Amino acid sequence: MPKTIIAKIKENPEHLRMRNQKNGNKKKRVKFKRIAFKVTESQMMALESICKKQNTTAVRYIKSLLKKQTDGFKPVPVEKNYVTQNQLSLFEYFDEE
């Protein structure tokens, strides 16, 4: 008969903590930065009318605009080229003299 959770806790009090931990599969936390800026009254009224028309909030609307503008400027990850000592080189160039 399998042991109950209560029996396992009596044997090992750390059982629930160990059971709830994920083994390195945690998502990387997204870091946020705060930005503050001022807009004129006419710009604010226009922003509010756009948001009301699109049924969204001002923050979400501004974030979507920023995302569209900044997607092309993200740094491209550089692929690492691993060459080992025993790797076969198929395309060696020989000097023909």
Gaussian input, Z-matrix of N, CA and C with variables (Angstrom, degrees):
# hf/3-21g

backbone

0 1
 N
 C     1     B1
 C     2     B2     1     A1
 N     3     B3     2     A2     1     D1
 C     4     B4     3     A3     2     D2
 C     5     B5     4     A4     3     D3
 N     6     B6     5     A5     4     D4
 C     7     B7     6     A6     5     D5
 C     8     B8     7     A7     6     D6
 N     9     B9     8     A8     7     D7
 C    10    B10     9     A9     8     D8
 C    11    B11    10    A10     9     D9
 N    12    B12    11    A11    10    D10
 C    13    B13    12    A12    11    D11
 C    14    B14    13    A13    12    D12
 N    15    B15    14    A14    13    D13
 C    16    B16    15    A15    14    D14
 C    17    B17    16    A16    15    D15
 N    18    B18    17    A17    16    D16
 C    19    B19    18    A18    17    D17
 C    20    B20    19    A19    18    D18
 N    21    B21    20    A20    19    D19
 C    22    B22    21    A21    20    D20
 C    23    B23    22    A22    21    D21
 N    24    B24    23    A23    22    D22
 C    25    B25    24    A24    23    D23
 C    26    B26    25    A25    24    D24
 N    27    B27    26    A26    25    D25
 C    28    B28    27    A27    26    D26
 C    29    B29    28    A28    27    D27
 N    30    B30    29    A29    28    D28
 C    31    B31    30    A30    29    D29
 C    32    B32    31    A31    30    D30
 N    33    B33    32    A32    31    D31
 C    34    B34    33    A33    32    D32
 C    35    B35    34    A34    33    D33
 N    36    B36    35    A35    34    D34
 C    37    B37    36    A36    35    D35
 C    38    B38    37    A37    36    D36
 N    39    B39    38    A38    37    D37
 C    40    B40    39    A39    38    D38
 C    41    B41    40    A40    39    D39
 N    42    B42    41    A41    40    D40
 C    43    B43    42    A42    41    D41
 C    44    B44    43    A43    42    D42
 N    45    B45    44    A44    43    D43
 C    46    B46    45    A45    44    D44
 C    47    B47    46    A46    45    D45
 N    48    B48    47    A47    46    D46
 C    49    B49    48    A48    47    D47
 C    50    B50    49    A49    48    D48
 N    51    B51    50    A50    49    D49
 C    52    B52    51    A51    50    D50
 C    53    B53    52    A52    51    D51
 N    54    B54    53    A53    52    D52
 C    55    B55    54    A54    53    D53
 C    56    B56    55    A55    54    D54
 N    57    B57    56    A56    55    D55
 C    58    B58    57    A57    56    D56
 C    59    B59    58    A58    57    D57
 N    60    B60    59    A59    58    D58
 C    61    B61    60    A60    59    D59
 C    62    B62    61    A61    60    D60
 N    63    B63    62    A62    61    D61
 C    64    B64    63    A63    62    D62
 C    65    B65    64    A64    63    D63
 N    66    B66    65    A65    64    D64
 C    67    B67    66    A66    65    D65
 C    68    B68    67    A67    66    D66
 N    69    B69    68    A68    67    D67
 C    70    B70    69    A69    68    D68
 C    71    B71    70    A70    69    D69
 N    72    B72    71    A71    70    D70
 C    73    B73    72    A72    71    D71
 C    74    B74    73    A73    72    D72
 N    75    B75    74    A74    73    D73
 C    76    B76    75    A75    74    D74
 C    77    B77    76    A76    75    D75
 N    78    B78    77    A77    76    D76
 C    79    B79    78    A78    77    D77
 C    80    B80    79    A79    78    D78
 N    81    B81    80    A80    79    D79
 C    82    B82    81    A81    80    D80
 C    83    B83    82    A82    81    D81
 N    84    B84    83    A83    82    D82
 C    85    B85    84    A84    83    D83
 C    86    B86    85    A85    84    D84
 N    87    B87    86    A86    85    D85
 C    88    B88    87    A87    86    D86
 C    89    B89    88    A88    87    D87
 N    90    B90    89    A89    88    D88
 C    91    B91    90    A90    89    D89
 C    92    B92    91    A91    90    D90
 N    93    B93    92    A92    91    D91
 C    94    B94    93    A93    92    D92
 C    95    B95    94    A94    93    D93
 N    96    B96    95    A95    94    D94
 C    97    B97    96    A96    95    D95
 C    98    B98    97    A97    96    D96
 N    99    B99    98    A98    97    D97
 C   100   B100    99    A99    98    D98
 C   101   B101   100   A100    99    D99
 N   102   B102   101   A101   100   D100
 C   103   B103   102   A102   101   D101
 C   104   B104   103   A103   102   D102
 N   105   B105   104   A104   103   D103
 C   106   B106   105   A105   104   D104
 C   107   B107   106   A106   105   D105
 N   108   B108   107   A107   106   D106
 C   109   B109   108   A108   107   D107
 C   110   B110   109   A109   108   D108
 N   111   B111   110   A110   109   D109
 C   112   B112   111   A111   110   D110
 C   113   B113   112   A112   111   D111
 N   114   B114   113   A113   112   D112
 C   115   B115   114   A114   113   D113
 C   116   B116   115   A115   114   D114
 N   117   B117   116   A116   115   D115
 C   118   B118   117   A117   116   D116
 C   119   B119   118   A118   117   D117
 N   120   B120   119   A119   118   D118
 C   121   B121   120   A120   119   D119
 C   122   B122   121   A121   120   D120
 N   123   B123   122   A122   121   D121
 C   124   B124   123   A123   122   D122
 C   125   B125   124   A124   123   D123
 N   126   B126   125   A125   124   D124
 C   127   B127   126   A126   125   D125
 C   128   B128   127   A127   126   D126
 N   129   B129   128   A128   127   D127
 C   130   B130   129   A129   128   D128
 C   131   B131   130   A130   129   D129
 N   132   B132   131   A131   130   D130
 C   133   B133   132   A132   131   D131
 C   134   B134   133   A133   132   D132
 N   135   B135   134   A134   133   D133
 C   136   B136   135   A135   134   D134
 C   137   B137   136   A136   135   D135
 N   138   B138   137   A137   136   D136
 C   139   B139   138   A138   137   D137
 C   140   B140   139   A139   138   D138
 N   141   B141   140   A140   139   D139
 C   142   B142   141   A141   140   D140
 C   143   B143   142   A142   141   D141
 N   144   B144   143   A143   142   D142
 C   145   B145   144   A144   143   D143
 C   146   B146   145   A145   144   D144
 N   147   B147   146   A146   145   D145
 C   148   B148   147   A147   146   D146
 C   149   B149   148   A148   147   D147
 N   150   B150   149   A149   148   D148
 C   151   B151   150   A150   149   D149
 C   152   B152   151   A151   150   D150
 N   153   B153   152   A152   151   D151
 C   154   B154   153   A153   152   D152
 C   155   B155   154   A154   153   D153
 N   156   B156   155   A155   154   D154
 C   157   B157   156   A156   155   D155
 C   158   B158   157   A157   156   D156
 N   159   B159   158   A158   157   D157
 C   160   B160   159   A159   158   D158
 C   161   B161   160   A160   159   D159
 N   162   B162   161   A161   160   D160
 C   163   B163   162   A162   161   D161
 C   164   B164   163   A163   162   D162
 N   165   B165   164   A164   163   D163
 C   166   B166   165   A165   164   D164
 C   167   B167   166   A166   165   D165
 N   168   B168   167   A167   166   D166
 C   169   B169   168   A168   167   D167
 C   170   B170   169   A169   168   D168
 N   171   B171   170   A170   169   D169
 C   172   B172   171   A171   170   D170
 C   173   B173   172   A172   171   D171
 N   174   B174   173   A173   172   D172
 C   175   B175   174   A174   173   D173
 C   176   B176   175   A175   174   D174
 N   177   B177   176   A176   175   D175
 C   178   B178   177   A177   176   D176
 C   179   B179   178   A178   177   D177
 N   180   B180   179   A179   178   D178
 C   181   B181   180   A180   179   D179
 C   182   B182   181   A181   180   D180
 N   183   B183   182   A182   181   D181
 C   184   B184   183   A183   182   D182
 C   185   B185   184   A184   183   D183
 N   186   B186   185   A185   184   D184
 C   187   B187   186   A186   185   D185
 C   188   B188   187   A187   186   D186
 N   189   B189   188   A188   187   D187
 C   190   B190   189   A189   188   D188
 C   191   B191   190   A190   189   D189
 N   192   B192   191   A191   190   D190
 C   193   B193   192   A192   191   D191
 C   194   B194   193   A193   192   D192
 N   195   B195   194   A194   193   D193
 C   196   B196   195   A195   194   D194
 C   197   B197   196   A196   195   D195
 N   198   B198   197   A197   196   D196
 C   199   B199   198   A198   197   D197
 C   200   B200   199   A199   198   D198
 N   201   B201   200   A200   199   D199
 C   202   B202   201   A201   200   D200
 C   203   B203   202   A202   201   D201
 N   204   B204   203   A203   202   D202
 C   205   B205   204   A204   203   D203
 C   206   B206   205   A205   204   D204
 N   207   B207   206   A206   205   D205
 C   208   B208   207   A207   206   D206
 C   209   B209   208   A208   207   D207
 N   210   B210   209   A209   208   D208
 C   211   B211   210   A210   209   D209
 C   212   B212   211   A211   210   D210
 N   213   B213   212   A212   211   D211
 C   214   B214   213   A213   212   D212
 C   215   B215   214   A214   213   D213
 N   216   B216   215   A215   214   D214
 C   217   B217   216   A216   215   D215
 C   218   B218   217   A217   216   D216
 N   219   B219   218   A218   217   D217
 C   220   B220   219   A219   218   D218
 C   221   B221   220   A220   219   D219
 N   222   B222   221   A221   220   D220
 C   223   B223   222   A222   221   D221
 C   224   B224   223   A223   222   D222
 N   225   B225   224   A224   223   D223
 C   226   B226   225   A225   224   D224
 C   227   B227   226   A226   225   D225
 N   228   B228   227   A227   226   D226
 C   229   B229   228   A228   227   D227
 C   230   B230   229   A229   228   D228
 N   231   B231   230   A230   229   D229
 C   232   B232   231   A231   230   D230
 C   233   B233   232   A232   231   D231
 N   234   B234   233   A233   232   D232
 C   235   B235   234   A234   233   D233
 C   236   B236   235   A235   234   D234
 N   237   B237   236   A236   235   D235
 C   238   B238   237   A237   236   D236
 C   239   B239   238   A238   237   D237
 N   240   B240   239   A239   238   D238
 C   241   B241   240   A240   239   D239
 C   242   B242   241   A241   240   D240
 N   243   B243   242   A242   241   D241
 C   244   B244   243   A243   242   D242
 C   245   B245   244   A244   243   D243
 N   246   B246   245   A245   244   D244
 C   247   B247   246   A246   245   D245
 C   248   B248   247   A247   246   D246
 N   249   B249   248   A248   247   D247
 C   250   B250   249   A249   248   D248
 C   251   B251   250   A250   249   D249
 N   252   B252   251   A251   250   D250
 C   253   B253   252   A252   251   D251
 C   254   B254   253   A253   252   D252
 N   255   B255   254   A254   253   D253
 C   256   B256   255   A255   254   D254
 C   257   B257   256   A256   255   D255
 N   258   B258   257   A257   256   D256
 C   259   B259   258   A258   257   D257
 C   260   B260   259   A259   258   D258
 N   261   B261   260   A260   259   D259
 C   262   B262   261   A261   260   D260
 C   263   B263   262   A262   261   D261
 N   264   B264   263   A263   262   D262
 C   265   B265   264   A264   263   D263
 C   266   B266   265   A265   264   D264
 N   267   B267   266   A266   265   D265
 C   268   B268   267   A267   266   D266
 C   269   B269   268   A268   267   D267
 N   270   B270   269   A269   268   D268
 C   271   B271   270   A270   269   D269
 C   272   B272   271   A271   270   D270
 N   273   B273   272   A272   271   D271
 C   274   B274   273   A273   272   D272
 C   275   B275   274   A274   273   D273
 N   276   B276   275   A275   274   D274
 C   277   B277   276   A276   275   D275
 C   278   B278   277   A277   276   D276
 N   279   B279   278   A278   277   D277
 C   280   B280   279   A279   278   D278
 C   281   B281   280   A280   279   D279
 N   282   B282   281   A281   280   D280
 C   283   B283   282   A282   281   D281
 C   284   B284   283   A283   282   D282
 N   285   B285   284   A284   283   D283
 C   286   B286   285   A285   284   D284
 C   287   B287   286   A286   285   D285
 N   288   B288   287   A287   286   D286
 C   289   B289   288   A288   287   D287
 C   290   B290   289   A289   288   D288

   B1=1.4359
   B2=1.5311
   B3=1.3595
   B4=1.4655
   B5=1.5217
   B6=1.3074
   B7=1.4637
   B8=1.5140
   B9=1.3101
   B10=1.4569
   B11=1.5119
   B12=1.3142
   B13=1.4666
   B14=1.5183
   B15=1.3244
   B16=1.4665
   B17=1.5208
   B18=1.3375
   B19=1.4589
   B20=1.5245
   B21=1.3402
   B22=1.4628
   B23=1.5282
   B24=1.3450
   B25=1.4599
   B26=1.5177
   B27=1.3395
   B28=1.4586
   B29=1.5200
   B30=1.3340
   B31=1.4570
   B32=1.5309
   B33=1.3426
   B34=1.4585
   B35=1.5242
   B36=1.3432
   B37=1.4679
   B38=1.5301
   B39=1.3135
   B40=1.4651
   B41=1.5244
   B42=1.3290
   B43=1.4647
   B44=1.5269
   B45=1.3298
   B46=1.4580
   B47=1.5199
   B48=1.3180
   B49=1.4574
   B50=1.5240
   B51=1.3363
   B52=1.4582
   B53=1.5276
   B54=1.3085
   B55=1.4606
   B56=1.5274
   B57=1.3364
   B58=1.4501
   B59=1.5294
   B60=1.3231
   B61=1.4551
   B62=1.5162
   B63=1.3242
   B64=1.4512
   B65=1.5140
   B66=1.2829
   B67=1.4588
   B68=1.5221
   B69=1.3140
   B70=1.4567
   B71=1.5072
   B72=1.3168
   B73=1.4530
   B74=1.5220
   B75=1.3247
   B76=1.4513
   B77=1.5201
   B78=1.3226
   B79=1.4480
   B80=1.5253
   B81=1.2998
   B82=1.4490
   B83=1.5242
   B84=1.3275
   B85=1.4564
   B86=1.5196
   B87=1.3104
   B88=1.4524
   B89=1.5158
   B90=1.3100
   B91=1.4500
   B92=1.5236
   B93=1.3163
   B94=1.4494
   B95=1.5209
   B96=1.3065
   B97=1.4596
   B98=1.5223
   B99=1.3180
   B100=1.4630
   B101=1.5294
   B102=1.3435
   B103=1.4511
   B104=1.5200
   B105=1.3106
   B106=1.4681
   B107=1.5242
   B108=1.3300
   B109=1.4493
   B110=1.5163
   B111=1.3228
   B112=1.4557
   B113=1.5237
   B114=1.3270
   B115=1.4602
   B116=1.5254
   B117=1.3229
   B118=1.4542
   B119=1.5267
   B120=1.3199
   B121=1.4641
   B122=1.5205
   B123=1.3374
   B124=1.4712
   B125=1.5258
   B126=1.3486
   B127=1.4655
   B128=1.5252
   B129=1.3314
   B130=1.4603
   B131=1.5262
   B132=1.3177
   B133=1.4681
   B134=1.5212
   B135=1.3356
   B136=1.4638
   B137=1.5272
   B138=1.3271
   B139=1.4632
   B140=1.5248
   B141=1.3287
   B142=1.4617
   B143=1.5240
   B144=1.3367
   B145=1.4656
   B146=1.5241
   B147=1.3402
   B148=1.4714
   B149=1.5179
   B150=1.3326
   B151=1.4696
   B152=1.5281
   B153=1.3298
   B154=1.4542
   B155=1.5309
   B156=1.3352
   B157=1.4634
   B158=1.5285
   B159=1.3358
   B160=1.4647
   B161=1.5208
   B162=1.3268
   B163=1.4680
   B164=1.5323
   B165=1.3181
   B166=1.4603
   B167=1.5221
   B168=1.3120
   B169=1.4643
   B170=1.5248
   B171=1.3178
   B172=1.4623
   B173=1.5286
   B174=1.3223
   B175=1.4694
   B176=1.5274
   B177=1.3165
   B178=1.4673
   B179=1.5225
   B180=1.3193
   B181=1.4586
   B182=1.5277
   B183=1.3241
   B184=1.4610
   B185=1.5300
   B186=1.3453
   B187=1.4697
   B188=1.5151
   B189=1.3452
   B190=1.4650
   B191=1.5224
   B192=1.3442
   B193=1.4639
   B194=1.5233
   B195=1.3281
   B196=1.4705
   B197=1.5213
   B198=1.3224
   B199=1.4675
   B200=1.5202
   B201=1.3382
   B202=1.4680
   B203=1.5244
   B204=1.3245
   B205=1.4598
   B206=1.5296
   B207=1.3295
   B208=1.4670
   B209=1.5203
   B210=1.3195
   B211=1.4694
   B212=1.5243
   B213=1.3114
   B214=1.4571
   B215=1.5184
   B216=1.3134
   B217=1.4561
   B218=1.5270
   B219=1.3220
   B220=1.4599
   B221=1.5241
   B222=1.3241
   B223=1.4694
   B224=1.5303
   B225=1.3230
   B226=1.4585
   B227=1.5240
   B228=1.3332
   B229=1.4714
   B230=1.5230
   B231=1.3164
   B232=1.4602
   B233=1.5195
   B234=1.3276
   B235=1.4605
   B236=1.5250
   B237=1.3064
   B238=1.4546
   B239=1.5274
   B240=1.3144
   B241=1.4508
   B242=1.5255
   B243=1.2996
   B244=1.4533
   B245=1.5260
   B246=1.3134
   B247=1.4567
   B248=1.5170
   B249=1.3094
   B250=1.4560
   B251=1.5201
   B252=1.3167
   B253=1.4565
   B254=1.5257
   B255=1.3146
   B256=1.4613
   B257=1.5296
   B258=1.3042
   B259=1.4606
   B260=1.5262
   B261=1.3129
   B262=1.4534
   B263=1.5155
   B264=1.3134
   B265=1.4655
   B266=1.5251
   B267=1.2970
   B268=1.4671
   B269=1.5163
   B270=1.2963
   B271=1.4529
   B272=1.5136
   B273=1.3105
   B274=1.4599
   B275=1.5139
   B276=1.2987
   B277=1.4682
   B278=1.5297
   B279=1.3228
   B280=1.4502
   B281=1.5231
   B282=1.2927
   B283=1.4736
   B284=1.5118
   B285=1.3150
   B286=1.4645
   B287=1.5324
   B288=1.2943
   B289=1.4653
   B290=1.4849
   A1=108.62
   A2=117.52
   A3=119.46
   A4=111.76
   A5=114.05
   A6=119.90
   A7=110.08
   A8=116.02
   A9=120.43
   A10=109.53
   A11=115.58
   A12=120.32
   A13=110.24
   A14=117.37
   A15=120.93
   A16=110.22
   A17=117.03
   A18=120.33
   A19=110.66
   A20=116.71
   A21=119.88
   A22=111.10
   A23=117.09
   A24=120.57
   A25=110.82
   A26=116.72
   A27=119.46
   A28=110.79
   A29=117.28
   A30=120.59
   A31=111.14
   A32=115.95
   A33=121.22
   A34=108.67
   A35=119.29
   A36=121.26
   A37=113.51
   A38=117.86
   A39=121.95
   A40=111.99
   A41=118.21
   A42=122.13
   A43=112.33
   A44=118.02
   A45=120.06
   A46=111.61
   A47=117.54
   A48=119.96
   A49=110.07
   A50=116.72
   A51=120.03
   A52=110.26
   A53=116.43
   A54=120.64
   A55=110.87
   A56=116.84
   A57=120.73
   A58=113.29
   A59=117.08
   A60=119.44
   A61=109.42
   A62=115.15
   A63=119.99
   A64=107.38
   A65=116.61
   A66=121.02
   A67=111.50
   A68=116.74
   A69=121.19
   A70=114.82
   A71=120.20
   A72=121.69
   A73=111.85
   A74=117.71
   A75=120.26
   A76=109.84
   A77=115.11
   A78=120.28
   A79=108.44
   A80=115.39
   A81=120.23
   A82=108.85
   A83=116.80
   A84=120.88
   A85=110.40
   A86=115.76
   A87=121.21
   A88=108.21
   A89=116.39
   A90=120.82
   A91=108.64
   A92=115.76
   A93=121.37
   A94=109.40
   A95=116.10
   A96=122.70
   A97=107.91
   A98=116.09
   A99=121.24
   A100=109.18
   A101=115.75
   A102=122.53
   A103=107.83
   A104=116.82
   A105=121.14
   A106=108.31
   A107=116.83
   A108=121.10
   A109=108.90
   A110=115.32
   A111=120.94
   A112=109.50
   A113=115.30
   A114=121.23
   A115=107.69
   A116=116.05
   A117=120.21
   A118=109.63
   A119=115.76
   A120=119.94
   A121=111.35
   A122=116.23
   A123=119.02
   A124=110.96
   A125=116.48
   A126=119.53
   A127=110.74
   A128=116.73
   A129=120.58
   A130=111.09
   A131=116.44
   A132=119.33
   A133=110.29
   A134=116.94
   A135=120.45
   A136=110.36
   A137=116.87
   A138=121.23
   A139=111.07
   A140=116.44
   A141=119.93
   A142=111.75
   A143=116.89
   A144=118.98
   A145=111.47
   A146=116.90
   A147=120.06
   A148=110.30
   A149=116.44
   A150=120.54
   A151=110.53
   A152=116.62
   A153=119.69
   A154=110.33
   A155=116.35
   A156=121.32
   A157=111.12
   A158=117.00
   A159=121.38
   A160=112.46
   A161=117.23
   A162=122.83
   A163=111.66
   A164=115.61
   A165=122.11
   A166=108.64
   A167=115.88
   A168=120.46
   A169=109.52
   A170=115.91
   A171=120.73
   A172=111.05
   A173=116.24
   A174=120.02
   A175=110.53
   A176=117.44
   A177=119.95
   A178=111.50
   A179=116.64
   A180=120.22
   A181=110.37
   A182=117.51
   A183=121.51
   A184=110.73
   A185=117.39
   A186=120.14
   A187=111.48
   A188=117.30
   A189=119.56
   A190=110.60
   A191=117.02
   A192=119.81
   A193=111.29
   A194=116.49
   A195=120.20
   A196=111.16
   A197=116.50
   A198=120.01
   A199=110.63
   A200=117.32
   A201=120.87
   A202=110.79
   A203=116.84
   A204=121.11
   A205=112.81
   A206=117.92
   A207=120.12
   A208=114.26
   A209=119.45
   A210=120.44
   A211=112.49
   A212=118.37
   A213=120.95
   A214=113.87
   A215=118.46
   A216=121.19
   A217=113.62
   A218=117.61
   A219=119.69
   A220=109.25
   A221=117.24
   A222=118.89
   A223=110.88
   A224=115.13
   A225=121.00
   A226=108.31
   A227=117.71
   A228=118.43
   A229=110.82
   A230=115.40
   A231=121.37
   A232=108.44
   A233=115.07
   A234=119.26
   A235=109.00
   A236=115.43
   A237=119.88
   A238=108.53
   A239=115.80
   A240=121.83
   A241=107.62
   A242=115.37
   A243=120.53
   A244=109.23
   A245=115.80
   A246=121.21
   A247=106.91
   A248=115.18
   A249=118.71
   A250=109.84
   A251=115.63
   A252=120.53
   A253=111.63
   A254=117.86
   A255=121.54
   A256=113.12
   A257=117.88
   A258=120.42
   A259=109.50
   A260=115.55
   A261=121.80
   A262=109.01
   A263=116.93
   A264=119.32
   A265=107.42
   A266=115.90
   A267=121.42
   A268=112.28
   A269=117.38
   A270=120.31
   A271=110.41
   A272=117.00
   A273=121.11
   A274=108.52
   A275=115.30
   A276=119.69
   A277=107.58
   A278=115.03
   A279=121.17
   A280=109.67
   A281=115.62
   A282=120.17
   A283=107.74
   A284=115.54
   A285=119.28
   A286=107.96
   A287=115.97
   A288=121.38
   A289=110.88
   D1=131.81
   D2=-177.59
   D3=-69.01
   D4=150.18
   D5=-179.90
   D6=-73.63
   D7=145.98
   D8=176.30
   D9=-82.54
   D10=167.57
   D11=179.15
   D12=-63.86
   D13=-36.34
   D14=-179.95
   D15=-63.54
   D16=-41.74
   D17=178.63
   D18=-65.59
   D19=-38.69
   D20=179.10
   D21=-67.36
   D22=-36.21
   D23=179.00
   D24=-67.59
   D25=-37.16
   D26=177.89
   D27=-64.32
   D28=-38.11
   D29=178.24
   D30=-71.53
   D31=-45.25
   D32=-175.63
   D33=-135.85
   D34=103.43
   D35=-177.72
   D36=-63.57
   D37=-19.45
   D38=-179.33
   D39=-86.47
   D40=6.42
   D41=-173.45
   D42=-59.25
   D43=-47.93
   D44=-177.59
   D45=-66.64
   D46=-39.22
   D47=179.75
   D48=-64.55
   D49=-43.12
   D50=179.42
   D51=-67.10
   D52=-35.27
   D53=-177.16
   D54=-69.83
   D55=-34.69
   D56=-176.97
   D57=-82.69
   D58=-16.61
   D59=179.90
   D60=-75.97
   D61=140.33
   D62=174.28
   D63=-95.40
   D64=143.10
   D65=-174.92
   D66=-84.21
   D67=79.23
   D68=174.83
   D69=73.45
   D70=11.91
   D71=-178.82
   D72=-98.29
   D73=22.70
   D74=-178.61
   D75=-74.05
   D76=143.27
   D77=176.15
   D78=-76.63
   D79=147.39
   D80=177.91
   D81=-72.06
   D82=131.29
   D83=-179.36
   D84=-67.45
   D85=138.28
   D86=176.63
   D87=-86.69
   D88=128.73
   D89=179.57
   D90=-93.18
   D91=134.32
   D92=-179.88
   D93=-113.16
   D94=148.19
   D95=176.51
   D96=-121.40
   D97=144.45
   D98=-179.08
   D99=-90.77
   D100=134.97
   D101=177.51
   D102=-126.24
   D103=135.93
   D104=176.94
   D105=-128.93
   D106=135.97
   D107=176.22
   D108=-149.96
   D109=162.70
   D110=-177.41
   D111=-109.30
   D112=144.78
   D113=174.79
   D114=-127.48
   D115=157.48
   D116=179.06
   D117=-76.23
   D118=169.38
   D119=179.88
   D120=-62.79
   D121=-41.47
   D122=-178.97
   D123=-66.36
   D124=-38.15
   D125=177.44
   D126=-65.41
   D127=-39.23
   D128=179.75
   D129=-66.57
   D130=-40.83
   D131=178.00
   D132=-65.00
   D133=-40.54
   D134=178.10
   D135=-64.73
   D136=-42.14
   D137=178.71
   D138=-62.07
   D139=-43.55
   D140=179.23
   D141=-64.15
   D142=-38.98
   D143=179.69
   D144=-69.12
   D145=-37.97
   D146=176.47
   D147=-63.36
   D148=-43.55
   D149=-178.12
   D150=-66.06
   D151=-39.13
   D152=178.81
   D153=-65.67
   D154=-39.73
   D155=179.89
   D156=-66.40
   D157=-39.51
   D158=-178.22
   D159=-91.48
   D160=0.37
   D161=177.55
   D162=56.85
   D163=53.55
   D164=179.36
   D165=-143.09
   D166=177.53
   D167=177.46
   D168=-98.46
   D169=164.40
   D170=-179.19
   D171=-63.98
   D172=-39.95
   D173=-178.51
   D174=-64.63
   D175=-45.59
   D176=179.64
   D177=-64.70
   D178=-38.19
   D179=179.28
   D180=-64.30
   D181=-46.36
   D182=179.67
   D183=-64.89
   D184=-39.80
   D185=178.01
   D186=-62.98
   D187=-38.88
   D188=179.70
   D189=-66.30
   D190=-38.89
   D191=176.65
   D192=-64.39
   D193=-43.13
   D194=178.80
   D195=-63.04
   D196=-40.68
   D197=-178.98
   D198=-63.18
   D199=-42.54
   D200=179.38
   D201=-62.26
   D202=-39.34
   D203=-176.86
   D204=-76.33
   D205=-34.30
   D206=-171.74
   D207=-97.94
   D208=-5.54
   D209=-178.26
   D210=-62.01
   D211=-32.54
   D212=-178.50
   D213=-76.82
   D214=-8.54
   D215=-174.57
   D216=-110.04
   D217=11.33
   D218=177.72
   D219=-71.22
   D220=143.35
   D221=179.58
   D222=-67.52
   D223=135.33
   D224=-179.87
   D225=-83.92
   D226=128.14
   D227=179.12
   D228=-67.04
   D229=134.88
   D230=-178.97
   D231=-85.68
   D232=127.16
   D233=178.27
   D234=-77.93
   D235=132.98
   D236=179.69
   D237=-85.71
   D238=134.13
   D239=-179.52
   D240=-102.87
   D241=107.39
   D242=-178.66
   D243=-94.67
   D244=118.59
   D245=176.97
   D246=-119.84
   D247=119.40
   D248=179.19
   D249=-92.94
   D250=168.15
   D251=-176.75
   D252=-66.39
   D253=-35.59
   D254=-175.96
   D255=-94.71
   D256=13.85
   D257=-177.34
   D258=-74.70
   D259=137.22
   D260=-179.85
   D261=-78.59
   D262=128.38
   D263=177.33
   D264=-102.86
   D265=114.44
   D266=-175.75
   D267=-85.09
   D268=-27.45
   D269=-173.45
   D270=-115.54
   D271=61.81
   D272=175.72
   D273=-83.28
   D274=140.26
   D275=179.43
   D276=-102.36
   D277=125.57
   D278=179.99
   D279=-105.54
   D280=139.68
   D281=175.54
   D282=-79.82
   D283=122.45
   D284=178.39
   D285=-96.76
   D286=106.92
   D287=-178.56
   D288=-121.69

